[in-house]
Amino acid sequence: MLEKKDFDFLERLLITPSPTGYESAGQKIWMDEVRGYSDEIITDDYGSAAAVINVDKDAISVLFEAHCDEIAMVVQHIDDQGFVWVQRIGGSDPTIARARRVMIHTSNGVVAGIIGHTAIHIQDKDQNKQFTWKDLFIDIGVDNRDEALDLIQIGDPITYAYDFDYINEELISGRAMDNRIGGFIIAKVIERLAERRLELKVNVIALNSVQEEIGGFGARMMSYRLMPNVAVVTDVTHATDTPGINQREHGKVLLGGGPAITHGSASHRVVVDKLIDVASKQDITLQHEASSVRTGTDTDSIYHTQKGIPSALISVPLRYMHTPVETISLTDVRKIISLMVEFALSLKPKDSFNVLK
């Protein structure tokens, strides 16, 4: 069960902007949450953070990983009228950016802005059809470039101002569910394993990585350093149960239908089978996805680190990815937490994941 303190923690994670390259504020909240349940906290210079439960130095280590960064924008240019022009950070969609409120994060605090949009009455005929990032500008309420430079500077990161809402008792919608919900999950896994420490036979690492949205670089750096024996990554995946999505092309994944486990070249067969077995014993219904080459998650960075780390991907179904209204089901979140906890408890100190044995 999730308690009020859990929802308070999730809210703090979601309302704290953590754009790629500027994740420190959110990471500090995550570290404060897991500190009391771990034996040590390991960080690197770029801002990834790991909470560790040390059981036995001779036992294997299992890594549970998520990423803490979110898609964003960055100030690229300020014109003579003081309008702000941007570049995107990560896979943002310009078509959902127009007429949105944004926050520009400066060294002196947040500057509010509005992404401009020409009224439909006076648009050029083809303006909507041709809209791209180069057309996107932000109005921060100044009259010229000098006034703008008193408030912001080139390189300041930008996030949407929208935070989150409870649609009902099970569905939550907001900015940066991708993948703040993963950071929440692995924090709860560490907490529950700490409470059941006497049952643990292996060492546990919960890693909240930076820079996933631009290539999985944080996970690559930290997995090389930590070198666990097995890894389970949690991220979001596309729920394909809304109008306009071809399930024959993208697979069938339902919001609230349970964790989605990925099958493919990056997903280690032994680890996947072990997770499926644990889920079956715990009466956790899994959904299944195929990803033949790349998963598009930190799994791709982790599994071929050094000599190779047997890895699997368990995903939270999510509607409206990379928008300010990303939507998840708490039913899926609870099940993923339980699956990860029971997976860790099922491991033995000398377990091997060699597919040839």
C-alpha positions as CSV (number, residue, x, y, z in Angstrom):
1,M,0.0,0.0,0.0
2,L,1.1,3.6,-0.6
3,E,0.7,5.9,2.3
4,K,0.3,9.7,2.6
5,K,4.0,10.1,3.2
6,D,4.6,8.3,-0.1
7,F,2.3,10.7,-2.0
8,D,4.0,13.7,-0.3
9,F,7.3,12.4,-1.6
10,L,5.9,11.8,-5.1
11,E,4.5,15.3,-5.1
12,R,7.8,16.9,-4.2
13,L,9.5,14.9,-7.0
14,L,7.0,16.0,-9.6
15,I,6.8,19.7,-8.8
16,T,10.6,20.1,-8.7
17,P,11.9,20.8,-12.2
18,S,14.9,18.7,-13.1
19,P,15.7,19.3,-16.8
20,T,18.5,17.3,-18.3
21,G,21.8,18.7,-17.2
22,Y,20.2,20.5,-14.3
23,E,18.9,17.7,-12.2
24,S,20.4,18.6,-8.8
25,A,17.3,20.0,-7.1
26,G,15.3,16.9,-7.7
27,Q,18.2,14.6,-6.9
28,K,18.6,16.2,-3.5
29,I,14.9,15.4,-2.7
30,W,15.4,11.8,-3.8
31,M,18.6,11.4,-1.8
32,D,16.9,12.8,1.4
33,E,14.1,10.2,1.0
34,V,16.4,7.2,0.6
35,R,19.1,8.2,3.0
36,G,17.5,6.7,6.1
37,Y,17.0,3.3,4.4
38,S,20.4,2.8,2.9
39,D,23.9,2.0,4.2
40,E,25.5,4.5,1.9
41,I,24.8,7.1,-0.8
42,I,27.1,7.1,-3.8
43,T,27.1,10.1,-6.2
44,D,29.2,11.2,-9.2
45,D,30.2,14.6,-10.5
46,Y,27.4,14.8,-13.0
47,G,24.7,14.2,-10.4
48,S,23.6,10.6,-10.6
49,A,22.9,9.1,-7.1
50,A,22.8,5.6,-5.8
51,A,21.4,4.3,-2.5
52,V,23.0,1.0,-1.4
53,I,22.1,-1.7,1.0
54,N,25.2,-3.8,1.8
55,V,24.3,-7.3,2.9
56,D,27.4,-9.4,2.2
57,K,30.6,-8.3,0.3
58,D,30.8,-11.8,-1.2
59,A,27.2,-11.8,-2.5
60,I,26.1,-10.6,-5.9
61,S,24.6,-7.1,-6.3
62,V,21.3,-6.2,-8.0
63,L,20.8,-2.8,-9.5
64,F,17.4,-1.1,-9.7
65,E,17.7,1.9,-12.0
66,A,15.5,4.9,-13.1
67,H,16.4,8.3,-14.5
68,C,15.6,11.6,-12.9
69,D,15.9,14.1,-15.8
70,E,13.0,15.5,-17.8
71,I,12.7,16.9,-21.3
72,A,13.0,20.7,-21.4
73,M,14.2,23.6,-23.5
74,V,17.1,26.0,-23.2
75,V,17.5,29.7,-24.0
76,Q,19.3,30.0,-27.4
77,H,18.8,33.6,-28.4
78,I,17.2,36.9,-27.2
79,D,16.1,39.2,-29.9
80,D,16.1,43.1,-29.9
81,Q,12.5,43.1,-28.7
82,G,13.3,40.8,-25.7
83,F,11.6,37.7,-27.1
84,V,13.4,34.5,-26.1
85,W,14.1,31.8,-28.7
86,V,14.9,28.3,-27.7
87,Q,16.5,24.9,-28.4
88,R,14.9,21.7,-27.1
89,I,16.5,19.3,-24.6
90,G,15.5,15.8,-25.4
91,G,12.6,14.7,-27.5
92,S,10.1,17.5,-27.0
93,D,7.3,18.0,-29.5
94,P,6.9,21.6,-30.7
95,T,3.2,21.1,-31.6
96,I,2.2,20.9,-27.9
97,A,4.3,23.8,-26.8
98,R,2.4,26.7,-28.2
99,A,0.4,28.9,-25.7
100,R,2.0,27.2,-22.7
101,R,3.2,28.8,-19.5
102,V,6.9,28.1,-18.8
103,M,9.5,28.6,-16.1
104,I,13.0,29.8,-17.1
105,H,15.4,28.7,-14.4
106,T,18.1,31.3,-13.7
107,S,20.8,31.7,-11.2
108,N,18.6,34.2,-9.4
109,G,15.4,32.1,-9.4
110,V,12.5,31.4,-11.8
111,V,11.4,33.8,-14.5
112,A,7.8,33.2,-15.7
113,G,7.1,33.2,-19.4
114,I,4.5,32.4,-22.1
115,I,5.2,30.6,-25.3
116,G,3.7,32.9,-27.9
117,H,1.1,31.8,-30.4
118,T,-0.5,33.9,-33.1
119,A,-4.3,34.1,-32.9
120,I,-6.1,32.0,-35.4
121,H,-7.8,35.1,-36.9
122,I,-4.5,36.6,-38.2
123,Q,-2.4,33.5,-38.9
124,D,-0.9,33.0,-42.3
125,K,-2.7,30.2,-44.2
126,D,0.1,27.6,-43.8
127,Q,1.4,28.7,-40.4
128,N,0.0,25.8,-38.4
129,K,1.2,23.2,-40.9
130,Q,4.8,24.3,-40.9
131,F,5.3,25.0,-37.2
132,T,8.8,23.8,-35.9
133,W,11.1,24.6,-33.0
134,K,12.6,27.5,-34.9
135,D,9.2,29.2,-34.8
136,L,8.8,28.9,-31.0
137,F,9.4,32.0,-28.9
138,I,8.8,33.0,-25.3
139,D,7.4,36.3,-24.0
140,I,8.7,37.3,-20.6
141,G,7.0,40.7,-20.5
142,V,10.0,42.9,-21.3
143,D,10.4,45.6,-24.0
144,N,13.9,44.9,-25.3
145,R,17.0,42.7,-25.1
146,D,18.7,44.6,-22.3
147,E,15.7,44.2,-20.1
148,A,15.6,40.5,-20.8
149,L,19.3,40.1,-20.1
150,D,18.7,41.6,-16.6
151,L,16.5,38.6,-15.9
152,I,17.9,35.6,-17.9
153,Q,20.9,34.6,-19.9
154,I,21.7,32.3,-22.9
155,G,21.8,28.7,-21.7
156,D,19.2,29.0,-18.9
157,P,17.0,25.8,-18.9
158,I,13.2,26.0,-19.4
159,T,10.4,23.7,-18.3
160,Y,6.7,23.8,-18.6
161,A,4.9,25.4,-15.6
162,Y,2.3,22.7,-15.3
163,D,2.7,20.4,-12.3
164,F,0.3,17.5,-11.7
165,D,-3.3,16.6,-10.9
166,Y,-5.1,13.5,-9.5
167,I,-7.6,12.6,-12.2
168,N,-9.2,10.1,-9.8
169,E,-8.0,7.8,-7.0
170,E,-5.8,5.8,-9.4
171,L,-4.7,8.1,-12.2
172,I,-2.2,10.9,-11.9
173,S,-1.3,13.3,-14.7
174,G,1.4,15.9,-15.0
175,R,4.8,17.0,-16.3
176,A,7.8,14.7,-15.9
177,M,6.1,11.5,-15.0
178,D,8.8,10.3,-17.4
179,N,10.6,9.3,-15.4
180,R,10.1,10.8,-11.9
181,I,7.7,8.0,-11.3
182,G,10.7,5.6,-11.8
183,G,12.7,7.4,-9.2
184,F,9.7,7.1,-6.9
185,I,9.5,3.4,-7.5
186,I,13.1,2.6,-6.8
187,A,13.1,4.7,-3.6
188,K,10.1,2.7,-2.4
189,V,11.9,-0.5,-3.3
190,I,14.9,0.4,-1.2
191,E,12.6,1.4,1.7
192,R,10.7,-1.9,1.6
193,L,13.9,-4.0,1.3
194,A,15.4,-2.2,4.2
195,E,12.3,-3.1,6.3
196,R,12.8,-6.8,5.2
197,R,16.6,-6.7,5.4
198,L,16.8,-10.0,7.3
199,E,15.3,-11.7,4.3
200,L,17.8,-10.2,1.9
201,K,20.7,-12.4,0.7
202,V,22.2,-10.0,-1.9
203,N,23.4,-6.4,-2.0
204,V,21.0,-3.9,-3.5
205,I,21.6,-0.6,-5.3
206,A,18.9,1.9,-6.3
207,L,20.4,4.2,-9.0
208,N,18.7,7.4,-10.0
209,S,20.6,8.5,-13.2
210,V,20.9,11.8,-15.0
211,Q,20.9,12.6,-18.7
212,E,18.7,9.7,-20.0
213,E,16.7,12.0,-22.2
214,I,19.8,12.8,-24.3
215,G,21.4,9.4,-24.6
216,G,21.5,7.5,-21.3
217,F,24.9,8.9,-20.3
218,G,24.3,9.1,-16.5
219,A,23.5,5.4,-16.4
220,R,26.5,4.5,-18.5
221,M,28.9,6.3,-16.2
222,M,27.4,4.9,-13.0
223,S,26.9,1.4,-14.1
224,Y,30.6,1.3,-15.2
225,R,31.5,2.4,-11.7
226,L,29.1,0.2,-9.7
227,M,29.3,-2.9,-11.9
228,P,26.4,-4.8,-10.5
229,N,25.8,-8.5,-11.4
230,V,22.2,-7.9,-12.6
231,A,20.1,-4.9,-13.4
232,V,16.4,-4.1,-13.6
233,V,15.6,-0.8,-15.2
234,T,12.3,1.0,-14.8
235,D,11.0,3.6,-17.1
236,V,7.8,4.6,-18.8
237,T,6.4,3.0,-21.9
238,H,3.6,4.1,-24.3
239,A,0.1,3.0,-23.2
240,T,-1.5,2.3,-26.5
241,D,-5.1,2.3,-25.4
242,T,-6.2,5.8,-26.5
243,P,-7.7,6.8,-29.9
244,G,-5.3,7.2,-32.9
245,I,-2.7,4.6,-31.9
246,N,-2.2,1.5,-34.1
247,Q,-1.7,-1.4,-31.7
248,R,-0.6,-3.7,-34.5
249,E,2.3,-1.4,-35.1
250,H,3.0,-0.4,-31.5
251,G,1.8,-3.3,-29.5
252,K,-1.0,-3.5,-26.9
253,V,-0.2,-1.9,-23.6
254,L,-3.1,-0.8,-21.3
255,L,-3.0,1.8,-18.6
256,G,-3.6,0.0,-15.3
257,G,-3.0,-3.3,-17.1
258,G,0.1,-4.1,-15.1
259,P,3.9,-3.7,-15.5
260,A,5.2,-4.1,-19.1
261,I,8.2,-6.3,-19.5
262,T,10.3,-5.9,-22.6
263,H,11.6,-8.8,-24.7
264,G,14.5,-8.2,-27.2
265,S,18.2,-8.1,-27.7
266,A,18.9,-5.8,-24.8
267,S,16.8,-7.8,-22.4
268,H,18.6,-10.7,-20.9
269,R,16.6,-13.9,-21.2
270,V,17.5,-15.4,-17.8
271,V,16.6,-12.1,-16.0
272,V,13.4,-11.8,-17.9
273,D,12.4,-15.4,-17.2
274,K,13.2,-14.8,-13.5
275,L,11.0,-11.7,-13.4
276,I,8.2,-13.5,-15.1
277,D,8.5,-16.4,-12.6
278,V,8.4,-14.0,-9.6
279,A,5.4,-12.1,-11.0
280,S,3.5,-15.4,-11.5
281,K,4.2,-16.5,-7.9
282,Q,3.0,-13.0,-6.6
283,D,-0.1,-13.0,-8.9
284,I,1.2,-9.9,-10.7
285,T,-0.2,-9.7,-14.2
286,L,2.5,-8.6,-16.7
287,Q,2.1,-7.0,-20.1
288,H,4.6,-7.8,-22.8
289,E,6.5,-5.6,-25.3
290,A,8.9,-6.5,-28.0
291,S,12.0,-4.3,-28.7
292,S,14.2,-5.9,-31.3
293,V,17.2,-3.6,-31.2
294,R,17.0,-0.7,-28.8
295,T,14.7,0.0,-25.9
296,G,15.2,3.7,-25.9
297,T,15.9,3.6,-22.2
298,D,18.9,3.4,-19.9
299,T,18.8,-0.4,-20.4
300,D,20.7,0.2,-23.6
301,S,23.5,1.9,-21.7
302,I,23.7,-0.5,-18.9
303,Y,23.6,-4.0,-20.5
304,H,26.8,-3.8,-22.5
305,T,28.9,-2.0,-19.8
306,Q,32.4,-3.5,-19.3
307,K,32.0,-7.3,-19.5
308,G,28.2,-7.0,-19.7
309,I,25.5,-6.6,-17.1
310,P,22.5,-9.0,-17.5
311,S,19.6,-6.5,-17.6
312,A,15.8,-6.3,-18.0
313,L,13.3,-3.5,-18.4
314,I,10.1,-3.2,-16.5
315,S,8.0,-0.2,-17.7
316,V,5.1,1.9,-16.3
317,P,2.4,2.3,-19.0
318,L,2.0,6.0,-19.6
319,R,-0.4,8.0,-21.8
320,Y,0.7,11.2,-23.6
321,M,4.5,10.8,-23.3
322,H,6.6,13.9,-23.5
323,T,3.7,16.3,-22.9
324,P,2.8,18.3,-19.8
325,V,-0.1,15.8,-19.1
326,E,1.7,12.5,-18.9
327,T,-0.7,10.1,-17.2
328,I,0.0,6.9,-15.2
329,S,-1.9,4.5,-13.0
330,L,-1.0,3.9,-9.4
331,T,-2.1,0.3,-9.9
332,D,0.8,-0.3,-12.2
333,V,3.2,1.6,-9.8
334,R,2.2,-0.6,-6.8
335,K,2.7,-3.8,-8.8
336,I,6.2,-2.8,-10.1
337,I,7.3,-2.0,-6.6
338,S,6.1,-5.4,-5.4
339,L,7.7,-7.1,-8.3
340,M,11.1,-5.5,-7.8
341,V,11.0,-6.2,-4.0
342,E,10.2,-9.9,-4.5
343,F,12.7,-10.2,-7.3
344,A,15.5,-9.0,-5.0
345,L,14.3,-11.3,-2.2
346,S,14.3,-14.3,-4.6
347,L,18.0,-13.9,-5.4
348,K,20.8,-16.0,-3.8
349,P,24.3,-14.8,-3.0
350,K,26.0,-16.7,-5.8
351,D,23.3,-16.7,-8.5
352,S,24.5,-16.8,-12.1
353,F,22.8,-15.4,-15.1
354,N,24.9,-17.1,-17.8
355,V,22.6,-18.1,-20.6
356,L,24.9,-21.1,-21.4
357,K,24.6,-22.7,-18.0
